[in-house]
Amino acid sequence: MENVVKAVTEKNLFSRTTSIQKHIHTDPETLWNILVDGEKYTKWNSTITYFDGQIKKGATIRLKSYLDEKRTFKLKVKELIEGEKLVWGDGMGKRTFDLKANDSGTLFSMSEKIGGPFFPLFAKMIPSFDEAFEKFVNDLENEAIAIEIKN
């Protein structure tokens, strides 16, 4: 299968960072519009089971992941550079989405760093994000393809 990607996780005592990159054969604008439309997250994204809020700088969003459906994550949109970069997070960590146009589409990158001084106490209770990241990028690519087919 072409363009199959795997997430990579780097661990140290006080933090963990999971990252993934995938070349998607569509323009950054299409991907950006998908990423900032919170209302549709649960329709295209198999990793998110609940989403509430608007994705705009300074706003608070709430979401649930299939990794822990009992917990609602309350996250602040910390950075938003139109068409290029989106960052949301809380006191424990942040997730960054980057889009870079190239000749044949867009290089999509996503990373999440979680940690802090008390991270070693509960690190083993946090599930791996690798599979969820891989699902996320594949779902994003499939949604982009579906949109292009409609247009």
Wavefront OBJ file of the C-alpha trace (Angstrom):
o trace
v 0.000 0.000 0.000
v 1.380 3.397 -1.001
v 1.986 6.147 1.548
v 1.444 3.967 4.648
v 2.782 5.746 7.698
v 3.473 4.812 11.287
v 3.393 7.054 14.316
v 6.587 7.417 16.348
v 6.675 7.918 20.104
v 9.659 9.254 22.018
v 9.619 8.855 25.784
v 11.680 10.354 28.542
v 11.178 10.611 32.282
v 9.031 13.752 32.287
v 7.300 13.658 28.895
v 6.178 11.682 25.892
v 5.905 12.934 22.314
v 4.008 11.131 19.568
v 4.416 12.294 15.971
v 3.241 11.328 12.518
v 3.732 12.725 9.024
v 1.942 11.893 5.810
v 1.963 13.284 2.304
v -1.652 13.784 1.231
v -2.444 14.411 -2.427
v -4.630 17.462 -1.924
v -4.134 21.155 -1.351
v -3.543 22.591 2.146
v -6.814 24.565 1.957
v -8.886 21.373 1.754
v -7.088 19.835 4.738
v -7.265 23.075 6.692
v -11.021 23.371 6.177
v -11.467 19.827 7.485
v -9.238 20.454 10.529
v -10.983 23.642 11.649
v -14.563 22.401 11.198
v -15.142 20.980 14.668
v -18.809 20.357 13.959
v -17.872 17.551 11.548
v -15.071 15.894 13.565
v -17.158 12.954 14.720
v -18.373 12.333 11.163
v -14.965 11.838 9.526
v -12.651 11.145 12.458
v -12.923 7.663 13.997
v -10.730 8.685 16.955
v -13.098 11.399 18.261
v -16.425 10.289 19.753
v -17.595 13.714 20.976
v -16.649 17.256 19.968
v -18.011 20.596 21.158
v -16.805 24.100 20.443
v -15.387 26.218 17.659
v -11.819 25.919 16.493
v -10.630 29.506 16.628
v -7.736 31.109 18.487
v -8.410 31.465 22.210
v -11.530 29.295 22.132
v -12.097 26.276 24.356
v -13.074 22.985 22.774
v -14.219 19.791 24.455
v -13.688 16.355 23.033
v -13.700 12.667 23.870
v -11.366 10.115 22.354
v -12.073 6.450 21.799
v -8.961 5.849 23.934
v -10.820 7.056 27.069
v -14.525 7.665 26.422
v -15.227 8.482 30.076
v -12.990 11.545 30.023
v -13.860 14.842 28.355
v -10.759 16.798 27.406
v -11.133 20.560 27.793
v -8.585 22.142 25.470
v -7.713 25.680 24.505
v -6.902 26.622 20.918
v -3.487 28.153 21.558
v -2.297 28.958 18.055
v -3.951 29.226 14.678
v -2.083 30.301 11.562
v -4.579 30.119 8.708
v -3.834 27.246 6.362
v -0.577 26.311 8.091
v -0.669 25.546 11.798
v -3.134 24.681 14.539
v -2.226 24.058 18.191
v -4.557 23.059 21.010
v -3.854 21.796 24.485
v -4.158 22.027 28.240
v -1.797 22.194 31.210
v -0.554 18.664 30.539
v 0.297 18.979 26.880
v -0.381 20.248 23.412
v -1.186 18.849 19.979
v 0.228 20.565 16.914
v -1.025 20.200 13.340
v 1.192 21.518 10.518
v 0.430 21.780 6.794
v 3.132 22.399 4.186
v 2.245 22.662 0.499
v 4.451 20.973 -2.072
v 4.278 20.179 -5.791
v 1.970 17.189 -5.422
v -0.164 18.076 -2.405
v 0.444 18.685 1.276
v 2.791 17.321 3.895
v 0.600 16.890 6.976
v 2.335 16.606 10.350
v 0.789 16.044 13.760
v 2.536 15.759 17.106
v 1.469 15.718 20.718
v 3.702 16.278 23.699
v 2.383 15.469 27.147
v 4.256 15.724 30.399
v 5.328 17.744 33.367
v 6.915 17.258 36.775
v 4.309 14.688 37.881
v 4.250 12.803 34.577
v 6.278 9.835 35.919
v 3.540 9.142 38.490
v 0.810 8.471 35.922
v 2.632 7.872 32.612
v 1.843 4.147 32.634
v -1.893 4.886 32.855
v -1.913 6.863 29.592
v -2.477 4.642 26.552
v -0.245 4.780 23.496
v -1.368 7.325 20.898
v 0.325 5.564 17.972
v -2.735 3.733 16.637
v -4.978 6.785 17.152
v -2.542 9.004 15.230
v -2.417 6.519 12.360
v -6.223 6.355 12.264
v -6.451 10.162 12.404
v -4.207 10.764 9.375
v -5.908 8.029 7.358
v -9.342 9.415 8.238
v -8.174 12.924 7.299
v -6.873 11.702 3.949
v -10.095 9.769 3.251
v -12.198 12.845 4.058
v -10.062 14.987 1.728
v -10.508 12.425 -1.067
v -14.282 12.321 -0.476
v -14.460 16.127 -0.699
v -12.465 16.187 -3.923
v -14.711 13.536 -5.457
v -17.804 15.643 -4.588
v -16.240 18.743 -6.148
l 1 2 3 4 5 6 7 8 9 10 11 12 13 14 15 16 17 18 19 20 21 22 23 24 25 26 27 28 29 30 31 32 33 34 35 36 37 38 39 40 41 42 43 44 45 46 47 48 49 50 51 52 53 54 55 56 57 58 59 60 61 62 63 64 65 66 67 68 69 70 71 72 73 74 75 76 77 78 79 80 81 82 83 84 85 86 87 88 89 90 91 92 93 94 95 96 97 98 99 100 101 102 103 104 105 106 107 108 109 110 111 112 113 114 115 116 117 118 119 120 121 122 123 124 125 126 127 128 129 130 131 132 133 134 135 136 137 138 139 140 141 142 143 144 145 146 147 148 149 150 151
